[in-house]
Amino acid sequence: MKAIFVFTTVADLTEADRLAKTLVESRLAACVNRIGPLQSTYRWNETIEISAEYLLIVKSEAERYPDIERLIREHHSYAVPEIVSVALHDLEPNYRHWLESAVIPAETSS
């Protein structure tokens, strides 16, 4: 099992909670942390924007990334959502076991 964190930002608390719950209920994620509100400064359509957002940290398995990305795209309010995966290394054995037991492997889902 290759563990990952998937990061995405969302516009508001309602969207953050809905997306987090959907990811965990679908067993694509073992856990989703919500951080925020935080301030994001970014360029959009050649204008500098500043907005409040919430950051979600999705804890899962690398093989589930395509399904996580698809679910986020389907439920996200942004035209171009941030969806970034980071590989994790050296997980504590009990944490690794918990993560493996909480996420349904790709071959058994559907």
Helices and strands as residue ranges (DSSP letters): E 3-10, H 13-25, E 31-44, E 47-61, G 62-64, H 65-75, E 84-87, H 93-102, G 106-108
